[in-house]
Amino acid sequence: MEVYAGMVSNLDWNVGRLIQHLQDIGEYDRTFIFFQSDNGAEGWPIDSGADPKATDEANAAPGKYETLGTDNGQQSVPRQQYGLRWAEVSATPFAQVRGTSGEGGVSVPAFVHVPGGQKGPKAPIRNFTHVVDDTATLLDVAGVTLPSTPAPADVDPTTHVDKNKGKVVYKGRNVYPVTGISLLPQLRAFAPTPPHITPFIDEAYGRAYVYGADGRWKARWTEPPLGPLDGHWELFDIQNDRGEAHDVSVDHPDIVTDLKQRWRTALTAVGGVEPLNPKGFY
């Protein structure tokens, strides 16, 4: 954990160094900066099958502790992980960790500097956004218009499946469209309304979550025993309970049913396949 803290401190210092350089050369007010963390705190096992306490004690041994964080990527050096318990600490006050559908696994910090924008810090944007929005945002900053011309049908004579269904034309190629939403209007405060106004679904390792269209409700599913032992979908009033401490699925079964159905529909639409044994670690 000390190595991790040192890395964060070093990163923070170098981000400041880069910003100072941009200011020194007069380019800061013309530069779009978007810093976003990777998903959730990493809770992967310290070592396959290892007891975290035993591993911690071994890493603290004289001669070993001094070398932590100095392997320079050499594969012969034992992997250094801080394990599930420290990951839970890093995710506080959110629930769960990376690889799960809890807020501790999918919510991350980010900061943005918009060229020619308001001087000084602005109030945090707390509306739901997603990493898929990054591409649309960056293209919007660059003044690029997203392709929208539907691709011509290309039906397979054997399967009768249109291989271009849902695609658009871009520079003579048939590609899938950008699915994210530009956050630039939100960042410039031209559009205070939430960028996502329809339900949003996601999945990792078979673990699912759905944000409702109104931004209030979040349904999540995590396999037992990491999740509920009876395997039910949990429901949280995410606007008032970001820590997901109070499962209210029993009180609102109609909302759970609706969000679950939206999950199934979305999964089918993208050809998703649920694993028989959802499991990401431990």
Disulfide bonds with the S-S distance in Angstrom:
none
